[in-house]
Amino acid sequence: MTYTFKIEHTRIPKQKPATDQLGFGKIFTDHMFILDYTEGQGWHDGRIVPYQPILLDPSAMVFHYGQTVFEGMKAYITVNGEVSLFRPERNFARLNASNARLCIPTIDEELALEALKQLVKLDRDWIPTAENTSLYIRPFIIATEPYLGVSPSKKYQFIIIMSPVGSYYAEGINPVKILVEKQYVRAVAGGTGEAKTGGNYASSLKAQEVAAKEGYAQTLWLDGRENEYVEEVGSMNIFFKINGTVVTPALNGSILPGITRDSMLQVLRKHNIPVQERRISITEIIEAHKQGTLEESFGTGTAAVISPIGQLKFEGTEYVINNGEIGEVAQLLYDTLTGIQYGKLEDVYSWTVIVK
Ligand SMILES: *Cc1c(COP(=O)(O)O)cnc(C)c1O
């Protein structure tokens, strides 16, 4: 099926940033995509317009009860000069899973991908080309009905904005220090932890602030019921290598099902590295450290791909992992994923979608 969207070109193209000014999520491209939803009519009026502020009624429901979902993905310029997306259909499938949890009407995933491709094509020159830079893509949906009653909104907007971003590891991959959080939780079973929705991030800020004050980069989240089982690290999924086996918490309803996580699992299995998805208690991790079998730990997500953990602090004690250096498995996974994303390695998994 082909979709046609109205395109309004910008009359004042913005200056594109120099590579050393990229950062993350501060600069936006010339255009954005908007799709409206009205109850009874469905999703309608998909259009590409110049990047601009949106006008909303102060009573728009998203401002009051947080009915909103988002996605995070990237476009890359490959070594062959092509524009590549990484498993984008998975992002729109996940967006719909988040929609279902937040009582937001589902979108046509094919339409969303087609809209994204057209937007990326139009703003192609905004994709930075320096090593390990990319175009970060942020699709999101907000409840726009002006109404203060607590109920699902009857109106929504689906919007895609894009931001050229610098290399996450401009100074090399440095393992980070992580504080295991015992007071605050990110999500609970039955809550919204597996949806990418704003409230999860708003409620995580406090623990992040405490961790930062103590000199830690992120929070390691334990489960919200027993405060014992490892869930995620910051807003990334988490992996450990214990005695040669790579383990990651099984998806349990409160963990966000990362596309990077899924990709890592596939790469590990293809390389015949033993891997397990199961419950992992913090006690087990500390025990493994004491026995010298905790060999690696790292977070995974679209923004950084891999973030090695060099140190964990739990109940006042610091546990250094792999001498604070990136481990072999983390390096292999980082090289494999980025290799495929930038077209340096053959995509044997058929993950990339080339935008033509
Ligand atoms: C987005 C996100 C992830 C990582 O998902 P990817 O698809 O790998 O980018 C992990 N945890 C949380 C809480 C997230 O929001």
Ligand as a Chemical Component Dictionary entry (heavy atoms), coordinates in Angstrom:
data_LIG
# 
_chem_comp.id                   LIG 
_chem_comp.type                 NON-POLYMER 
_chem_comp.pdbx_formal_charge   0 
_chem_comp.three_letter_code    LIG 
# 
loop_
_chem_comp_atom.comp_id 
_chem_comp_atom.atom_id 
_chem_comp_atom.alt_atom_id 
_chem_comp_atom.type_symbol 
_chem_comp_atom.charge 
_chem_comp_atom.model_Cartn_x 
_chem_comp_atom.model_Cartn_y 
_chem_comp_atom.model_Cartn_z 
_chem_comp_atom.pdbx_ordinal 
LIG C1 C1 C 0 13.658 2.513  25.524 1  
LIG C2 C2 C 0 14.018 1.784  26.780 2  
LIG C3 C3 C 0 14.892 0.685  26.795 3  
LIG C4 C4 C 0 15.682 0.245  25.599 4  
LIG O1 O1 O 0 14.928 -0.074 24.485 5  
LIG P1 P1 P 0 15.610 -0.111 23.054 6  
LIG O2 O2 O 0 14.522 -0.539 22.154 7  
LIG O3 O3 O 0 16.714 -1.105 23.138 8  
LIG O4 O4 O 0 16.119 1.257  22.785 9  
LIG C5 C5 C 0 15.072 0.004  27.977 10 
LIG N1 N1 N 0 14.459 0.393  29.116 11 
LIG C6 C6 C 0 13.662 1.460  29.150 12 
LIG C7 C7 C 0 13.015 1.839  30.419 13 
LIG C8 C8 C 0 13.418 2.188  27.979 14 
LIG O5 O5 O 0 12.632 3.259  28.016 15 
# 
loop_
_chem_comp_bond.comp_id 
_chem_comp_bond.atom_id_1 
_chem_comp_bond.atom_id_2 
_chem_comp_bond.value_order 
_chem_comp_bond.pdbx_ordinal 
LIG C1 C2 SING 1  
LIG C2 C3 SING 2  
LIG C2 C8 DOUB 3  
LIG C3 C4 SING 4  
LIG C3 C5 DOUB 5  
LIG C4 O1 SING 6  
LIG O1 P1 SING 7  
LIG P1 O2 DOUB 8  
LIG P1 O3 SING 9  
LIG P1 O4 SING 10 
LIG C5 N1 SING 11 
LIG N1 C6 DOUB 12 
LIG C6 C7 SING 13 
LIG C6 C8 SING 14 
LIG C8 O5 SING 15 
# 
